[in-house]
């Protein structure tokens, strides 16, 4: 993922409303959103090159999403796949904070990342940045995360948060079409508003909109994850690769206890 916008514990009917774009090389092999057969109990897209995922959830209501950090700093030799963080969290028997403590001890094995890891049933959500070893417990609020730190005021983060707040109606009504529409926003900010992350002005411009449209790199898919207060989870993915049908795939399920998980 390169942009994650989410409302957490703000609305009684929808404890989680998350809208995210995955930006990647168009040619990178990917499996679309589906129920995984191995390991079972996970719903999400899958990276077929390095394994793992960028956003996924399981039948027990755990969910996780990851973004790269643009300023990589010192990178490890032979780094582990950041997508494996998703799979590991969704398959572990460890409690959330025990798993995060273990993750902190191995943070140097990965290139820079931001991670969201949470549980719907226990209303817990954590944010972790491995470069700064920064771990935060997130309370109710509306947040934006790109390739900087959480809520770093890049134009796409600020605009995305405004659009998400507008998309969630004042009475808390959520429409998937509205969330997918905001993820298609390709407004280009003024140069003066762009961050300076060391990649040069031309690349900053390419990466600045919510939806990126490059020749070889850009927004490959948009995802929406919504949890309702009746224990229902809904995960949707729309293909954004140029030249391909904008197929929408949806999966819905009710939370189950560990002993009933497939």
Backbone as numpy.savetxt, mean C-alpha at the origin, in Angstrom:
# Nx Ny Nz CAx CAy CAz Cx Cy Cz
4.21 -0.67 -3.88 3.38 0.52 -3.88 4.25 1.78 -3.88
3.73 2.80 -4.52 4.40 4.10 -4.46 3.50 5.20 -3.93
2.25 4.90 -3.70 1.36 5.86 -3.04 0.27 5.08 -2.32
0.14 5.35 -1.03 -0.90 4.73 -0.22 -1.62 5.85 0.53
-2.91 5.94 0.32 -3.76 6.92 1.01 -4.76 6.13 1.84
-4.93 6.49 3.11 -5.81 5.67 3.92 -6.43 6.44 5.08
-7.67 6.07 5.34 -8.40 6.54 6.51 -8.48 5.39 7.50
-8.08 5.66 8.74 -8.01 4.60 9.75 -8.84 4.99 10.97
-9.87 4.19 11.26 -10.68 4.34 12.46 -11.33 5.72 12.57
-11.69 6.29 11.42 -12.35 7.61 11.43 -13.86 7.51 11.32
-14.34 6.45 10.67 -15.76 6.34 10.38 -16.30 5.05 10.99
-17.41 5.13 11.72 -17.95 3.95 12.41 -18.22 2.76 11.48
-18.68 3.03 10.28 -19.04 1.93 9.38 -17.84 1.34 8.65
-16.76 2.12 8.55 -15.60 1.68 7.77 -14.31 1.99 8.53
-13.84 1.06 9.35 -12.62 1.31 10.11 -11.38 1.52 9.23
-11.39 0.95 8.03 -10.26 1.15 7.12 -10.77 1.42 5.71
-10.27 2.50 5.12 -10.48 2.79 3.70 -9.11 3.12 3.13
-8.61 2.27 2.26 -7.25 2.43 1.74 -7.28 2.41 0.21
-6.60 3.40 -0.39 -6.49 3.49 -1.84 -5.02 3.65 -2.19
-4.53 2.85 -3.13 -3.09 2.82 -3.38 -2.78 2.55 -4.84
-1.67 3.10 -5.30 -1.16 2.85 -6.64 0.17 2.12 -6.56
0.32 1.11 -7.41 1.60 0.43 -7.56 2.28 0.95 -8.81
3.45 1.56 -8.63 4.23 2.08 -9.75 5.43 1.18 -9.96
5.64 0.74 -11.19 6.66 -0.26 -11.46 6.97 -0.28 -12.96
8.04 -0.95 -13.35 8.29 -1.20 -14.76 7.14 -2.03 -15.33
6.60 -1.61 -16.45 5.44 -2.30 -17.01 5.75 -3.77 -17.32
6.99 -4.06 -17.66 7.35 -5.41 -18.08 7.60 -6.36 -16.92
7.62 -5.86 -15.69 7.90 -6.73 -14.56 6.77 -7.76 -14.41
7.10 -9.04 -14.34 6.04 -10.07 -14.28 5.27 -10.03 -12.97
3.96 -10.05 -13.09 3.09 -9.86 -11.94 1.86 -10.75 -12.06
1.44 -11.32 -10.95 0.16 -12.03 -10.89 -0.88 -11.07 -10.32
-2.03 -11.01 -10.95 -3.06 -10.08 -10.54 -3.69 -10.52 -9.21
-4.48 -9.64 -8.66 -5.19 -9.91 -7.41 -5.93 -11.24 -7.45
-5.69 -12.05 -6.42 -6.34 -13.36 -6.36 -6.18 -13.92 -4.96
-6.89 -15.02 -4.71 -6.69 -15.79 -3.48 -5.52 -16.74 -3.70
-4.53 -16.65 -2.83 -3.33 -17.46 -3.01 -3.60 -18.91 -2.62
-2.97 -19.79 -3.36 -3.03 -21.21 -3.02 -1.87 -21.62 -2.11
-0.75 -20.88 -2.22 0.42 -21.19 -1.39 1.21 -19.91 -1.14
1.21 -19.44 0.12 0.45 -19.96 1.26 -1.02 -19.58 1.17
-1.86 -20.43 1.70 -3.30 -20.22 1.65 -3.72 -19.13 2.65
-4.90 -18.58 2.39 -5.47 -17.61 3.31 -5.11 -16.17 3.02
-4.32 -15.91 1.95 -3.91 -14.55 1.59 -4.64 -14.13 0.32
-5.03 -12.86 0.28 -5.62 -12.28 -0.92 -4.79 -11.07 -1.30
-4.31 -11.05 -2.54 -3.50 -9.93 -2.98 -2.91 -10.18 -4.34
-2.21 -9.17 -4.88 -1.42 -9.35 -6.08 -0.08 -9.96 -5.69
0.68 -10.39 -6.69 1.93 -11.07 -6.39 3.00 -10.70 -7.41
4.20 -10.41 -6.87 5.36 -10.13 -7.71 6.00 -11.45 -8.10
6.02 -11.74 -9.39 6.54 -13.02 -9.86 8.05 -13.01 -10.10
8.67 -11.83 -9.94 10.12 -11.75 -10.12 10.86 -12.01 -8.82
10.45 -11.33 -7.76 11.15 -11.48 -6.48 10.30 -12.16 -5.42
9.03 -12.41 -5.74 8.13 -13.00 -4.76 7.50 -11.94 -3.87
6.58 -12.37 -3.05 5.92 -11.44 -2.13 4.87 -10.59 -2.82
4.54 -9.47 -2.19 3.46 -8.61 -2.67 3.76 -7.17 -2.29
2.90 -6.26 -2.72 2.98 -4.86 -2.36 1.81 -4.47 -1.47
0.71 -5.22 -1.55 -0.47 -5.00 -0.72 -1.25 -6.29 -0.68
-1.55 -6.75 0.52 -2.33 -7.99 0.64 -2.98 -8.02 2.02
-3.94 -8.92 2.16 -4.64 -9.12 3.43 -4.91 -10.60 3.58
-5.21 -11.02 4.81 -5.54 -12.43 4.99 -6.94 -12.58 5.57
-7.36 -13.82 5.72 -8.74 -14.08 6.14 -9.01 -13.67 7.58
-7.95 -13.52 8.36 -8.12 -13.10 9.75 -8.15 -11.58 9.92
-7.99 -10.85 8.82 -8.08 -9.40 8.89 -6.76 -8.70 9.09
-5.66 -9.42 8.96 -4.36 -8.75 8.92 -4.15 -8.20 7.52
-3.50 -7.05 7.43 -3.20 -6.46 6.13 -1.85 -5.76 6.21
-1.21 -5.62 5.06 0.09 -4.97 5.02 0.31 -4.38 3.64
1.09 -3.30 3.60 1.45 -2.66 2.34 2.85 -2.06 2.51
3.58 -1.98 1.42 4.97 -1.50 1.49 5.23 -0.54 0.33
6.05 0.48 0.59 6.57 1.34 -0.46 8.09 1.38 -0.34
8.75 1.60 -1.46 10.19 1.83 -1.44 10.47 3.24 -0.93
11.67 3.45 -0.42 12.13 4.79 -0.06 13.03 5.28 -1.19
12.72 6.46 -1.73 13.44 6.93 -2.91 14.90 7.22 -2.61
15.19 7.84 -1.48 16.58 8.10 -1.10 17.11 6.86 -0.38
17.80 6.01 -1.12 18.18 4.71 -0.59 19.34 4.78 0.41
20.19 5.80 0.33 21.32 5.86 1.26 22.24 4.66 1.04
22.75 4.12 2.13 23.62 2.95 2.03 22.77 1.70 1.86
23.01 0.97 0.77 22.22 -0.22 0.48 22.99 -1.48 0.85
22.31 -2.49 1.36 22.99 -3.74 1.73 23.39 -4.54 0.50
24.39 -5.38 0.65 24.72 -6.33 -0.41 23.65 -7.42 -0.45
23.21 -7.76 -1.64 22.21 -8.81 -1.81 21.00 -8.61 -0.89
20.33 -7.47 -1.02 19.19 -7.20 -0.12 18.06 -8.20 -0.32
17.34 -8.45 0.77 16.16 -9.31 0.70 15.02 -8.55 0.03
14.09 -9.28 -0.54 12.94 -8.67 -1.21 12.03 -8.00 -0.19
11.71 -6.74 -0.45 10.79 -6.03 0.45 9.38 -6.60 0.35
9.04 -7.18 -0.79 7.73 -7.80 -0.93 7.52 -8.99 -0.02
8.63 -9.60 0.41 8.52 -10.75 1.32 8.03 -10.34 2.70
8.15 -9.05 3.03 7.64 -8.56 4.31 6.14 -8.81 4.42
5.44 -8.61 3.31 3.99 -8.80 3.30 3.64 -10.25 3.60
4.27 -11.15 2.86 3.99 -12.57 3.04 4.33 -13.02 4.44
5.46 -12.56 4.96 5.91 -12.99 6.29 4.92 -12.56 7.37
4.45 -11.31 7.27 3.51 -10.82 8.28 2.18 -11.55 8.23
1.71 -11.84 7.02 0.40 -12.46 6.88 0.39 -13.96 7.16
1.56 -14.54 7.35 1.63 -15.97 7.64 2.20 -16.28 9.03
2.73 -15.27 9.72 3.33 -15.52 11.02 2.27 -15.76 12.10
2.65 -16.54 13.10 1.79 -16.72 14.29 2.14 -15.73 15.39
3.17 -14.90 15.16 3.57 -13.93 16.17 2.55 -12.81 16.27
2.41 -12.25 17.47 1.61 -11.05 17.65 2.24 -9.91 16.87
1.44 -8.92 16.54 1.89 -7.81 15.70 3.18 -7.18 16.22
3.21 -6.79 17.48 4.38 -6.09 18.00 5.58 -7.02 18.18
5.34 -8.28 18.44 6.45 -9.24 18.50 7.07 -9.41 17.13
6.23 -9.46 16.11 6.75 -9.58 14.75 7.54 -8.35 14.35
7.06 -7.17 14.73 7.77 -5.93 14.40 9.10 -5.84 15.13
9.15 -6.32 16.36 10.42 -6.32 17.09 11.44 -7.21 16.39
10.99 -8.33 15.89 11.86 -9.22 15.11 12.31 -8.54 13.83
11.39 -7.82 13.19 11.70 -7.13 11.95 12.76 -6.05 12.17
12.68 -5.35 13.27 13.66 -4.31 13.56 15.07 -4.88 13.65
15.19 -6.07 14.13 16.51 -6.68 14.27 17.12 -7.05 12.91
16.27 -7.16 11.88 16.77 -7.53 10.55 16.66 -6.38 9.56
16.46 -5.17 10.04 16.17 -4.04 9.15 17.29 -3.77 8.16
18.53 -4.07 8.53 19.66 -3.81 7.65 19.78 -4.77 6.49
18.92 -5.78 6.44 18.97 -6.76 5.35 18.16 -6.34 4.13
17.50 -5.19 4.24 16.62 -4.72 3.17 17.05 -3.33 2.70
16.78 -3.04 1.44 16.86 -1.65 0.99 15.75 -0.86 1.67
15.80 0.46 1.54 14.87 1.30 2.28 13.42 1.03 1.96
12.60 0.99 3.02 11.17 0.77 2.81 10.34 1.45 3.89
9.08 1.69 3.54 8.03 2.05 4.49 7.06 0.89 4.54
6.64 0.53 5.74 5.73 -0.60 5.89 4.54 -0.21 6.74
3.35 -0.57 6.27 2.14 -0.51 7.08 1.74 -1.94 7.41
1.50 -2.21 8.68 1.08 -3.54 9.11 -0.01 -3.38 10.16
-1.15 -4.03 9.93 -2.25 -3.81 10.85 -3.17 -5.00 10.99
-4.08 -4.88 11.94 -5.09 -5.89 12.22 -6.44 -5.21 12.39
-7.40 -5.62 11.58 -8.73 -5.03 11.67 -9.41 -5.39 12.98
-9.36 -6.67 13.36 -10.11 -7.14 14.52 -9.67 -6.45 15.81
-8.37 -6.22 15.97 -7.86 -5.61 17.19 -7.64 -4.10 17.06
-7.99 -3.55 15.89 -7.86 -2.11 15.63 -6.45 -1.61 15.92
-5.46 -2.34 15.41 -4.07 -1.95 15.58 -3.45 -1.69 14.21
-2.69 -0.59 14.12 -1.99 -0.27 12.89 -0.65 0.35 13.24
0.41 -0.16 12.61 1.76 0.33 12.83 2.38 0.79 11.51
3.25 1.80 11.63 4.05 2.28 10.51 5.51 2.12 10.88
6.29 1.57 9.93 7.72 1.36 10.21 8.55 1.77 9.00
9.60 2.57 9.26 10.60 2.95 8.27 11.93 2.36 8.70
12.48 1.44 7.88 13.67 0.72 8.32 14.93 1.57 8.25
14.96 2.58 7.39 16.16 3.41 7.31 16.40 4.19 8.60
15.32 4.70 9.16 15.44 5.48 10.40 15.06 4.68 11.62
14.75 3.39 11.43 14.28 2.54 12.52 13.18 3.25 13.30
12.24 3.82 12.53 11.15 4.62 13.10 9.88 3.80 13.10
9.37 3.51 14.30 8.16 2.72 14.47 7.10 3.57 15.15
5.91 3.65 14.54 4.82 4.45 15.09 3.53 3.65 15.16
2.80 3.87 16.25 1.43 3.37 16.36 0.50 4.45 15.84
-0.35 4.10 14.89 -1.23 5.08 14.27 -2.62 5.04 14.89
-3.05 6.20 15.35 -4.40 6.34 15.86 -5.34 6.77 14.75
-6.58 7.11 15.09 -7.53 7.52 14.06 -7.02 8.72 13.26
-7.23 8.67 11.96 -6.80 9.79 11.13 -6.77 9.43 9.66
-6.41 10.41 8.86 -6.26 10.25 7.43 -4.80 10.49 7.09
-4.18 9.56 6.35 -2.74 9.56 6.15 -2.40 9.38 4.68
-1.17 9.80 4.34 -0.66 9.58 2.99 0.79 9.14 3.06
1.15 8.19 2.20 2.50 7.64 2.21 2.95 7.39 0.79
4.09 7.99 0.43 4.67 7.72 -0.88 6.07 7.15 -0.65
7.08 7.72 -1.29 8.42 7.17 -1.17 9.31 7.98 -0.24
8.68 8.88 0.52 9.35 9.54 1.63 8.80 8.94 2.91
8.78 9.72 3.99 8.21 9.22 5.24 6.71 9.45 5.27
6.05 8.87 6.25 4.60 9.00 6.39 4.21 10.46 6.48
3.24 10.86 5.63 2.71 12.22 5.59 3.74 13.27 5.18
4.87 12.86 4.61 5.80 13.84 4.08 5.06 14.62 2.99
5.10 15.96 3.04 4.18 16.76 2.21 4.61 16.89 0.75
4.78 15.78 0.06 4.96 15.83 -1.38 3.62 16.20 -2.01
3.62 16.83 -3.18 2.35 17.24 -3.79 1.37 16.09 -3.97
1.83 14.91 -4.40 0.91 13.79 -4.62 0.31 13.30 -3.31
1.05 13.41 -2.22 0.53 13.00 -0.92 -0.53 14.00 -0.45
-0.21 15.29 -0.52 -1.17 16.30 -0.09 -2.45 16.26 -0.92
-2.29 16.19 -2.24 -3.47 16.16 -3.11 -4.25 14.87 -2.89
-3.55 13.77 -2.75 -4.23 12.50 -2.54 -5.05 12.47 -1.27
-4.53 13.03 -0.21 -5.28 13.08 1.05 -6.53 13.94 0.91
-6.41 15.05 0.19 -7.57 15.91 -0.02 -8.64 15.18 -0.83
-8.20 14.48 -1.88 -9.15 13.76 -2.72 -9.80 12.60 -1.97
-9.03 11.94 -1.11 -9.60 10.84 -0.34 -10.63 11.36 0.65
-10.32 12.45 1.30 -11.28 13.03 2.25 -12.57 13.42 1.55
-12.43 13.93 0.33 -13.61 14.31 -0.44 -14.38 13.08 -0.92
-13.65 12.02 -1.26 -14.30 10.81 -1.79 -15.12 10.08 -0.74
-14.68 10.16 0.53 -15.46 9.55 1.61 -16.51 10.56 2.03
-17.74 10.27 1.75 -18.82 11.22 1.99 -18.90 11.59 3.47
-19.53 12.71 3.74 -19.62 13.19 5.11 -20.31 12.20 6.04
-21.18 11.38 5.47 -21.84 10.38 6.30 -21.05 9.07 6.36
-19.85 9.07 5.76 -19.01 7.89 5.80 -19.27 6.91 4.66
-20.12 7.28 3.71 -20.39 6.38 2.59 -19.13 6.23 1.73
-18.87 5.02 1.29 -17.69 4.74 0.48 -18.13 4.12 -0.84
-17.67 4.69 -1.95 -17.91 4.13 -3.26 -16.57 3.76 -3.88
-16.44 2.51 -4.28 -15.20 2.03 -4.86 -14.85 2.82 -6.11
-15.85 3.17 -6.91 -15.60 3.92 -8.15 -14.96 5.28 -7.86
-15.37 5.92 -6.76 -14.79 7.21 -6.40 -13.32 7.05 -6.00
-13.02 5.99 -5.28 -11.64 5.76 -4.84 -10.74 5.43 -6.02
-11.23 4.62 -6.94 -10.44 4.31 -8.13 -10.27 5.54 -9.02
-11.26 6.40 -9.03 -11.17 7.62 -9.82 -10.08 8.53 -9.30
-9.99 8.69 -8.00 -8.95 9.57 -7.46 -7.55 9.01 -7.73
-7.43 7.68 -7.80 -6.14 7.07 -8.08 -5.72 7.25 -9.54
-6.63 7.68 -10.39 -6.33 7.95 -11.80 -5.95 9.40 -12.04
-5.94 10.21 -11.01 -5.62 11.63 -11.13 -4.17 11.80 -11.61
-3.98 12.51 -12.72 -2.63 12.69 -13.26 -2.22 14.16 -13.34
-2.77 14.95 -12.46 -2.42 16.37 -12.42 -0.94 16.53 -12.07
-0.25 17.37 -12.84 1.18 17.61 -12.62 1.36 18.88 -11.80
2.03 18.80 -10.66 2.24 19.99 -9.84 3.22 20.97 -10.51
3.25 22.19 -10.02 4.24 23.16 -10.45 5.64 22.69 -10.02
6.64 23.05 -10.80 8.01 22.66 -10.48 8.42 23.13 -9.09
7.94 24.30 -8.70 8.33 24.86 -7.41 7.83 24.03 -6.24
6.81 23.20 -6.48 6.24 22.39 -5.39 6.87 21.01 -5.30
7.69 20.64 -6.27 8.24 19.29 -6.31 9.32 19.11 -5.24
9.41 17.92 -4.67 10.50 17.64 -3.74 11.82 17.50 -4.50
12.90 17.62 -3.79 14.23 17.39 -4.37 14.80 16.14 -3.72
14.63 15.02 -4.38 15.07 13.74 -3.81 16.34 13.22 -4.48
16.98 14.10 -5.28 18.26 13.72 -5.87 18.17 13.00 -7.19
16.98 12.94 -7.82 16.84 12.20 -9.07 16.79 13.12 -10.28
16.85 14.43 -10.06 16.79 15.38 -11.16 15.37 15.83 -11.46
15.26 17.04 -12.04 13.95 17.65 -12.24 13.08 16.83 -13.20
13.65 16.32 -14.27 12.85 15.58 -15.26 12.18 14.37 -14.64
12.94 13.62 -13.83 12.36 12.44 -13.20 11.40 12.83 -12.08
11.70 13.92 -11.37 10.77 14.40 -10.34 9.41 14.70 -10.97
9.43 15.29 -12.16 8.17 15.60 -12.85 7.42 14.32 -13.21
8.14 13.33 -13.73 7.49 12.09 -14.12 6.82 11.42 -12.93
7.49 11.46 -11.76 7.01 10.74 -10.59 6.03 11.54 -9.74
5.77 12.78 -10.11 4.99 13.68 -9.25 3.49 13.41 -9.19
2.83 13.02 -10.29 1.37 12.85 -10.21 0.97 11.63 -9.40
-0.28 11.59 -9.01 -0.83 10.41 -8.33 -0.73 9.20 -9.25
-1.15 9.36 -10.50 -0.98 8.30 -11.50 0.17 8.67 -12.42
1.15 7.80 -12.52 2.34 8.04 -13.32 2.15 7.40 -14.69
2.52 8.12 -15.75 2.38 7.64 -17.12 3.71 7.80 -17.86
4.65 6.91 -17.63 5.90 6.93 -18.35 5.87 5.96 -19.52
6.94 5.98 -20.31 7.01 5.08 -21.46 7.24 3.63 -21.03
8.12 3.44 -20.06 8.46 2.08 -19.61 8.08 1.84 -18.15
7.85 2.93 -17.43 7.58 2.85 -15.98 6.37 3.72 -15.67
5.54 3.21 -14.79 4.39 4.01 -14.39 3.47 3.24 -13.48
2.26 3.75 -13.30 1.27 3.10 -12.46 0.75 1.85 -13.16
1.06 0.70 -12.59 0.66 -0.58 -13.18 -0.72 -1.02 -12.71
-1.08 -0.65 -11.47 -2.38 -1.05 -10.95 -2.78 -0.12 -9.81
-4.09 -0.05 -9.60 -4.66 0.69 -8.47 -5.42 -0.30 -7.60
-5.29 -0.14 -6.29 -5.93 -1.06 -5.35 -6.74 -0.29 -4.32
-7.83 -0.90 -3.92 -8.69 -0.34 -2.87 -9.00 -1.44 -1.87
-8.73 -1.18 -0.61 -9.04 -2.12 0.47 -9.97 -1.43 1.45
-11.14 -2.00 1.65 -12.14 -1.41 2.55 -12.58 -2.47 3.55
-12.53 -2.11 4.82 -13.03 -2.98 5.89 -14.27 -2.33 6.49
-15.33 -3.10 6.64 -16.56 -2.57 7.22 -16.74 -3.10 8.64
-17.61 -2.45 9.38 -17.74 -2.78 10.80 -18.46 -4.10 11.04
-18.97 -4.74 9.99 -19.60 -6.05 10.14 -18.63 -7.20 9.89
-17.33 -6.86 9.81 -16.32 -7.89 9.62 -16.08 -8.28 8.18
-16.57 -7.47 7.25 -16.39 -7.75 5.83 -15.19 -6.98 5.29
-14.34 -7.67 4.52 -13.23 -7.03 3.84 -13.46 -7.11 2.34
-13.14 -6.02 1.64 -13.29 -5.95 0.19 -11.99 -5.41 -0.39
-11.39 -6.18 -1.28 -10.14 -5.78 -1.93 -10.36 -5.77 -3.44
-10.02 -4.65 -4.06 -10.23 -4.45 -5.49 -8.92 -4.03 -6.14
-8.73 -4.45 -7.38 -7.54 -4.07 -8.14 -7.94 -3.78 -9.58
-7.48 -2.62 -10.06 -7.74 -2.25 -11.45 -6.43 -2.15 -12.21
-6.36 -2.82 -13.35 -5.16 -2.76 -14.18 -5.00 -1.38 -14.79
-3.78 -0.83 -14.74 -3.51 0.48 -15.32 -2.42 0.42 -16.39
-1.91 -0.77 -16.71 -0.84 -0.84 -17.70 -1.34 -0.33 -19.05
-0.55 0.54 -19.71 -0.99 1.06 -21.01 -1.11 -0.05 -22.04
-2.14 0.07 -22.86 -2.36 -0.91 -23.90 -3.06 -2.16 -23.45
-3.42 -2.24 -22.16 -4.11 -3.41 -21.63 -5.50 -3.01 -21.15
-6.46 -3.94 -21.17 -7.80 -3.61 -20.67 -7.75 -3.21 -19.20
-8.54 -2.21 -18.83 -8.57 -1.74 -17.44 -9.46 -2.65 -16.60
-9.07 -3.90 -16.53 -9.86 -4.92 -15.83 -9.93 -4.63 -14.34
-11.11 -4.77 -13.77 -11.31 -4.63 -12.33 -11.56 -6.01 -11.73
-10.74 -6.38 -10.76 -10.88 -7.66 -10.06 -11.24 -7.36 -8.61
-12.21 -8.10 -8.07 -12.67 -7.85 -6.70 -12.78 -9.16 -5.93
-12.41 -9.09 -4.66 -12.58 -10.22 -3.74 -13.14 -9.68 -2.42
-14.11 -10.39 -1.89 -14.71 -10.03 -0.61 -14.76 -11.26 0.27
-14.56 -11.03 1.58 -14.63 -12.15 2.52 -14.92 -11.62 3.93
-15.44 -12.50 4.74 -15.69 -12.19 6.15 -14.53 -12.67 6.99
-14.20 -11.92 8.01 -13.08 -12.30 8.88 -13.41 -13.63 9.56
-12.38 -14.46 9.65 -12.53 -15.74 10.33 -11.45 -15.85 11.38
-11.67 -16.71 12.36 -10.66 -16.95 13.38 -9.58 -17.85 12.84
-8.45 -17.88 13.52 -7.29 -18.62 13.04 -7.58 -20.08 12.80
-8.39 -20.69 13.66 -8.65 -22.12 13.54 -9.58 -22.45 12.37
-10.21 -21.42 11.79 -11.09 -21.67 10.65 -10.45 -21.26 9.33
-9.26 -20.63 9.39 -8.59 -20.21 8.18 -8.15 -21.41 7.37
-8.31 -21.28 6.04 -7.92 -22.37 5.16 -6.42 -22.61 5.24
